[in-house]
């Protein structure tokens, strides 16, 4: 029987986006069906395999998207969203494969389900781009999205604090306004995609928050105090308002976590 770690590693080292989506969903399905051995006999790669395109650029070299109502601006928006979801596949796979043995089966199940969701999100966004006459890889993309994972690779608490509870939580804040802008442009199909992603991301942030809070409490720490300390140590950006307090609360991320740390 193939080990859970080997199956996850194989998906991480699949570069082609379409093939990575299929591999990720296959791993999640095999795990649910009991077809993978609970064994962490191989390590996770320092960096996943990615396609040659898109070209990955630092944030200060990313081209401006242009006006949101233009065809070019709309394609740039959907391309940026697709790239976020593509990297999110690897973030969730790495979470399960790197920390699953330490954290247990429920943790592994949660983040493999996140990975499968992210693969579905990417597929929806890639098809959206194709319907607009473009494709994933046609434009440059943000090259720093994996950085947070690399810098927290030795500490599951820091990984949970930064990836689900900062980066994904930020998606809860910005997606509703993007959804309304897309709907105002008459793109109801795009609005439905974003609504689906938003619903799923609340659940994803919820997984991260729940496991983080359990770790903190088991160690006798205040979850809020520990989270703030880890964000200050490991997150290079700023935790910026405005916040979607209702969506964050639905994910278990109450205001007392980020009050006082927001800039």
One Martini backbone bead per residue (centre of mass of N, CA, C, O) as a GRO file, in nm:
protein
  263
    1UNK     BB    1   0.097   0.036   0.022
    2UNK     BB    2   0.066   0.356  -0.006
    3UNK     BB    3   0.174   0.634   0.128
    4UNK     BB    4   0.077   0.939   0.229
    5UNK     BB    5   0.348   1.086   0.180
    6UNK     BB    6   0.400   0.988  -0.110
    7UNK     BB    7   0.141   1.100  -0.239
    8UNK     BB    8   0.189   1.397  -0.167
    9UNK     BB    9   0.466   1.434  -0.295
   10UNK     BB   10   0.377   1.371  -0.584
   11UNK     BB   11   0.184   1.612  -0.610
   12UNK     BB   12   0.393   1.837  -0.549
   13UNK     BB   13   0.579   1.718  -0.809
   14UNK     BB   14   0.354   1.837  -0.988
   15UNK     BB   15   0.349   2.079  -1.242
   16UNK     BB   16   0.102   2.044  -1.388
   17UNK     BB   17  -0.195   2.178  -1.322
   18UNK     BB   18  -0.393   1.957  -1.408
   19UNK     BB   19  -0.236   1.720  -1.278
   20UNK     BB   20  -0.240   1.831  -0.989
   21UNK     BB   21  -0.541   1.822  -0.951
   22UNK     BB   22  -0.577   1.520  -0.993
   23UNK     BB   23  -0.373   1.426  -0.775
   24UNK     BB   24  -0.506   1.563  -0.532
   25UNK     BB   25  -0.786   1.429  -0.551
   26UNK     BB   26  -0.675   1.140  -0.536
   27UNK     BB   27  -0.556   1.155  -0.254
   28UNK     BB   28  -0.813   1.232  -0.101
   29UNK     BB   29  -0.977   0.986  -0.191
   30UNK     BB   30  -0.786   0.759  -0.090
   31UNK     BB   31  -0.799   0.842   0.204
   32UNK     BB   32  -1.107   0.813   0.248
   33UNK     BB   33  -1.089   0.492   0.146
   34UNK     BB   34  -0.823   0.357   0.279
   35UNK     BB   35  -0.558   0.347   0.050
   36UNK     BB   36  -0.360   0.463   0.273
   37UNK     BB   37  -0.078   0.469   0.451
   38UNK     BB   38   0.018   0.545   0.784
   39UNK     BB   39   0.298   0.702   0.646
   40UNK     BB   40   0.624   0.889   0.701
   41UNK     BB   41   0.876   0.798   0.471
   42UNK     BB   42   0.876   1.091   0.353
   43UNK     BB   43   0.963   1.396   0.249
   44UNK     BB   44   0.921   1.718   0.188
   45UNK     BB   45   0.959   1.955  -0.021
   46UNK     BB   46   1.080   2.276  -0.029
   47UNK     BB   47   0.957   2.269  -0.330
   48UNK     BB   48   0.746   2.271  -0.558
   49UNK     BB   49   0.616   2.198  -0.858
   50UNK     BB   50   0.628   2.408  -1.152
   51UNK     BB   51   0.562   2.578  -1.410
   52UNK     BB   52   0.704   2.785  -1.642
   53UNK     BB   53   0.411   2.891  -1.644
   54UNK     BB   54   0.431   3.147  -1.481
   55UNK     BB   55   0.596   3.419  -1.425
   56UNK     BB   56   0.788   3.498  -1.140
   57UNK     BB   57   0.737   3.783  -0.930
   58UNK     BB   58   0.790   4.038  -0.758
   59UNK     BB   59   0.575   4.269  -0.642
   60UNK     BB   60   0.744   4.528  -0.766
   61UNK     BB   61   0.713   4.380  -1.076
   62UNK     BB   62   0.425   4.394  -1.109
   63UNK     BB   63   0.189   4.453  -1.315
   64UNK     BB   64  -0.059   4.635  -1.392
   65UNK     BB   65  -0.398   4.562  -1.448
   66UNK     BB   66  -0.577   4.784  -1.481
   67UNK     BB   67  -0.879   4.832  -1.560
   68UNK     BB   68  -1.143   4.648  -1.441
   69UNK     BB   69  -1.337   4.692  -1.709
   70UNK     BB   70  -1.138   4.572  -1.878
   71UNK     BB   71  -1.026   4.303  -2.038
   72UNK     BB   72  -0.744   4.305  -1.918
   73UNK     BB   73  -0.832   4.342  -1.621
   74UNK     BB   74  -1.002   4.084  -1.598
   75UNK     BB   75  -0.781   3.880  -1.667
   76UNK     BB   76  -0.587   3.962  -1.440
   77UNK     BB   77  -0.770   3.887  -1.210
   78UNK     BB   78  -0.815   3.581  -1.278
   79UNK     BB   79  -0.516   3.512  -1.277
   80UNK     BB   80  -0.453   3.585  -0.984
   81UNK     BB   81  -0.659   3.390  -0.859
   82UNK     BB   82  -0.545   3.130  -0.983
   83UNK     BB   83  -0.267   3.148  -0.846
   84UNK     BB   84  -0.359   3.135  -0.556
   85UNK     BB   85  -0.494   2.851  -0.586
   86UNK     BB   86  -0.248   2.696  -0.680
   87UNK     BB   87  -0.075   2.744  -0.425
   88UNK     BB   88  -0.291   2.633  -0.223
   89UNK     BB   89  -0.253   2.341  -0.286
   90UNK     BB   90   0.040   2.320  -0.173
   91UNK     BB   91  -0.015   2.424   0.111
   92UNK     BB   92  -0.207   2.189   0.192
   93UNK     BB   93  -0.028   1.949   0.129
   94UNK     BB   94   0.209   2.032   0.313
   95UNK     BB   95   0.057   2.033   0.574
   96UNK     BB   96  -0.013   1.729   0.571
   97UNK     BB   97   0.282   1.611   0.511
   98UNK     BB   98   0.456   1.765   0.736
   99UNK     BB   99   0.229   1.748   1.002
  100UNK     BB  100   0.059   1.481   1.029
  101UNK     BB  101   0.216   1.303   1.229
  102UNK     BB  102   0.200   1.511   1.465
  103UNK     BB  103  -0.133   1.575   1.441
  104UNK     BB  104  -0.291   1.367   1.267
  105UNK     BB  105  -0.573   1.251   1.103
  106UNK     BB  106  -0.764   1.495   1.112
  107UNK     BB  107  -0.567   1.697   0.998
  108UNK     BB  108  -0.514   1.551   0.732
  109UNK     BB  109  -0.807   1.550   0.635
  110UNK     BB  110  -0.853   1.852   0.631
  111UNK     BB  111  -0.609   1.931   0.427
  112UNK     BB  112  -0.699   1.747   0.195
  113UNK     BB  113  -0.971   1.890   0.154
  114UNK     BB  114  -0.849   2.160   0.088
  115UNK     BB  115  -0.686   2.074  -0.159
  116UNK     BB  116  -0.933   1.984  -0.324
  117UNK     BB  117  -1.069   2.258  -0.330
  118UNK     BB  118  -0.836   2.417  -0.466
  119UNK     BB  119  -0.844   2.251  -0.725
  120UNK     BB  120  -1.131   2.333  -0.800
  121UNK     BB  121  -1.088   2.635  -0.808
  122UNK     BB  122  -0.873   2.637  -1.027
  123UNK     BB  123  -1.043   2.506  -1.248
  124UNK     BB  124  -1.255   2.728  -1.263
  125UNK     BB  125  -1.051   2.962  -1.330
  126UNK     BB  126  -0.926   2.839  -1.583
  127UNK     BB  127  -1.192   2.827  -1.742
  128UNK     BB  128  -1.249   3.125  -1.729
  129UNK     BB  129  -1.005   3.214  -1.892
  130UNK     BB  130  -1.073   3.049  -2.148
  131UNK     BB  131  -1.349   3.201  -2.198
  132UNK     BB  132  -1.157   3.477  -2.248
  133UNK     BB  133  -0.891   3.380  -2.423
  134UNK     BB  134  -0.715   3.247  -2.203
  135UNK     BB  135  -0.453   3.155  -1.954
  136UNK     BB  136  -0.265   2.989  -1.751
  137UNK     BB  137   0.047   3.178  -1.793
  138UNK     BB  138   0.005   3.449  -1.964
  139UNK     BB  139   0.098   3.579  -1.694
  140UNK     BB  140   0.227   3.710  -1.448
  141UNK     BB  141   0.330   3.627  -1.102
  142UNK     BB  142   0.339   3.589  -0.777
  143UNK     BB  143   0.647   3.483  -0.607
  144UNK     BB  144   0.568   3.489  -0.266
  145UNK     BB  145   0.355   3.263  -0.166
  146UNK     BB  146   0.567   3.041  -0.048
  147UNK     BB  147   0.733   3.181   0.178
  148UNK     BB  148   0.563   3.116   0.433
  149UNK     BB  149   0.609   2.812   0.421
  150UNK     BB  150   0.917   2.803   0.435
  151UNK     BB  151   0.941   2.977   0.712
  152UNK     BB  152   0.730   2.739   0.859
  153UNK     BB  153   0.851   2.432   0.834
  154UNK     BB  154   0.922   2.390   1.171
  155UNK     BB  155   0.615   2.514   1.250
  156UNK     BB  156   0.286   2.461   1.293
  157UNK     BB  157   0.196   2.714   1.439
  158UNK     BB  158   0.305   2.917   1.229
  159UNK     BB  159   0.157   2.807   0.985
  160UNK     BB  160  -0.130   2.850   1.093
  161UNK     BB  161  -0.106   3.155   1.157
  162UNK     BB  162  -0.037   3.243   0.853
  163UNK     BB  163  -0.206   3.092   0.641
  164UNK     BB  164  -0.502   3.072   0.743
  165UNK     BB  165  -0.502   3.337   0.961
  166UNK     BB  166  -0.403   3.542   0.724
  167UNK     BB  167  -0.414   3.477   0.419
  168UNK     BB  168  -0.701   3.349   0.405
  169UNK     BB  169  -0.845   3.568   0.570
  170UNK     BB  170  -0.806   3.788   0.357
  171UNK     BB  171  -1.008   3.664   0.157
  172UNK     BB  172  -1.259   3.731   0.331
  173UNK     BB  173  -1.226   4.045   0.293
  174UNK     BB  174  -1.198   4.075  -0.044
  175UNK     BB  175  -1.412   3.900  -0.197
  176UNK     BB  176  -1.684   4.056  -0.175
  177UNK     BB  177  -1.594   4.305  -0.349
  178UNK     BB  178  -1.522   4.145  -0.599
  179UNK     BB  179  -1.796   4.019  -0.645
  180UNK     BB  180  -1.953   4.288  -0.683
  181UNK     BB  181  -1.788   4.389  -0.922
  182UNK     BB  182  -1.850   4.152  -1.110
  183UNK     BB  183  -2.159   4.182  -1.100
  184UNK     BB  184  -2.164   4.480  -1.209
  185UNK     BB  185  -2.046   4.366  -1.496
  186UNK     BB  186  -2.240   4.098  -1.553
  187UNK     BB  187  -2.083   3.846  -1.397
  188UNK     BB  188  -2.239   3.581  -1.270
  189UNK     BB  189  -2.045   3.347  -1.302
  190UNK     BB  190  -1.812   3.476  -1.140
  191UNK     BB  191  -1.975   3.521  -0.879
  192UNK     BB  192  -2.023   3.217  -0.820
  193UNK     BB  193  -1.731   3.139  -0.784
  194UNK     BB  194  -1.670   3.333  -0.545
  195UNK     BB  195  -1.886   3.224  -0.354
  196UNK     BB  196  -1.768   2.941  -0.332
  197UNK     BB  197  -1.491   3.021  -0.226
  198UNK     BB  198  -1.582   3.168   0.029
  199UNK     BB  199  -1.721   2.933   0.170
  200UNK     BB  200  -1.466   2.749   0.179
  201UNK     BB  201  -1.270   2.948   0.330
  202UNK     BB  202  -1.411   2.943   0.598
  203UNK     BB  203  -1.345   2.647   0.653
  204UNK     BB  204  -1.036   2.668   0.631
  205UNK     BB  205  -0.993   2.869   0.859
  206UNK     BB  206  -1.128   2.688   1.068
  207UNK     BB  207  -0.920   2.467   1.073
  208UNK     BB  208  -0.676   2.635   1.155
  209UNK     BB  209  -0.794   2.753   1.416
  210UNK     BB  210  -0.863   2.492   1.567
  211UNK     BB  211  -0.573   2.373   1.575
  212UNK     BB  212  -0.438   2.612   1.710
  213UNK     BB  213  -0.603   2.628   1.970
  214UNK     BB  214  -0.536   2.342   2.066
  215UNK     BB  215  -0.232   2.380   2.092
  216UNK     BB  216  -0.234   2.613   2.291
  217UNK     BB  217  -0.403   2.481   2.520
  218UNK     BB  218  -0.218   2.229   2.560
  219UNK     BB  219   0.024   2.445   2.648
  220UNK     BB  220  -0.112   2.694   2.815
  221UNK     BB  221  -0.201   2.902   2.600
  222UNK     BB  222  -0.288   3.186   2.448
  223UNK     BB  223  -0.405   3.210   2.139
  224UNK     BB  224  -0.386   3.517   2.092
  225UNK     BB  225  -0.096   3.565   2.194
  226UNK     BB  226   0.045   3.359   2.015
  227UNK     BB  227  -0.043   3.466   1.743
  228UNK     BB  228   0.084   3.748   1.765
  229UNK     BB  229   0.374   3.649   1.800
  230UNK     BB  230   0.395   3.490   1.528
  231UNK     BB  231   0.330   3.723   1.339
  232UNK     BB  232   0.564   3.909   1.427
  233UNK     BB  233   0.789   3.687   1.345
  234UNK     BB  234   0.665   3.569   1.036
  235UNK     BB  235   0.528   3.835   0.925
  236UNK     BB  236   0.602   4.082   0.679
  237UNK     BB  237   0.351   4.212   0.688
  238UNK     BB  238   0.020   4.335   0.718
  239UNK     BB  239  -0.266   4.363   0.919
  240UNK     BB  240  -0.544   4.460   0.728
  241UNK     BB  241  -0.779   4.666   0.690
  242UNK     BB  242  -1.064   4.554   0.633
  243UNK     BB  243  -1.296   4.342   0.803
  244UNK     BB  244  -1.467   4.025   0.798
  245UNK     BB  245  -1.612   3.952   1.082
  246UNK     BB  246  -1.826   3.737   1.013
  247UNK     BB  247  -1.643   3.535   0.863
  248UNK     BB  248  -1.431   3.505   1.082
  249UNK     BB  249  -1.625   3.404   1.303
  250UNK     BB  250  -1.720   3.151   1.144
  251UNK     BB  251  -1.399   3.052   1.169
  252UNK     BB  252  -1.306   3.145   1.480
  253UNK     BB  253  -1.199   3.453   1.421
  254UNK     BB  254  -1.180   3.664   1.644
  255UNK     BB  255  -1.118   3.993   1.726
  256UNK     BB  256  -0.904   3.925   1.961
  257UNK     BB  257  -0.675   3.853   1.769
  258UNK     BB  258  -0.649   4.139   1.574
  259UNK     BB  259  -0.653   4.323   1.790
  260UNK     BB  260  -0.367   4.545   1.795
  261UNK     BB  261  -0.223   4.440   1.505
  262UNK     BB  262  -0.344   4.626   1.328
  263UNK     BB  263  -0.271   4.874   1.042
   0.00000   0.00000   0.00000
